[in-house]
Amino acid sequence: MQKQRMGPNDTHPDVDALQAAGFRAMTAERKFALMDSLTTSCVSMARQAIRDAHPDLSQRERDLLFVEIHYGREWAERLRDRAIGSDER
């Protein structure tokens, strides 16, 4: 029995079945490596988008903006407060 996929799927059913079979055949290590590579690429693209949109910000400010966008304002404020505290030492 084939599982129902969430959301739209524009992949031909035959190709979709081949991709699913290939994924099922992968070792856990290979699946993890693919996930790690995808995560690295996504983070890199997100950071580049912030650099492109805010070329005037310092690296620290861009890092804090990344955290705010992806993890929320509260986490960014906590990091900002810690960074300010460490600057005062």
Buried (B, 14 or more C-beta within 10 A) or exposed (E): EEEEEEEEEEEEEEEBEEEBEEEEEEEEEEEEEEEEEEEEEEEEEEBEEBEEEEEEBEEEEBBBBBBBEEEEEEEBEEBBEEEEEEEEE
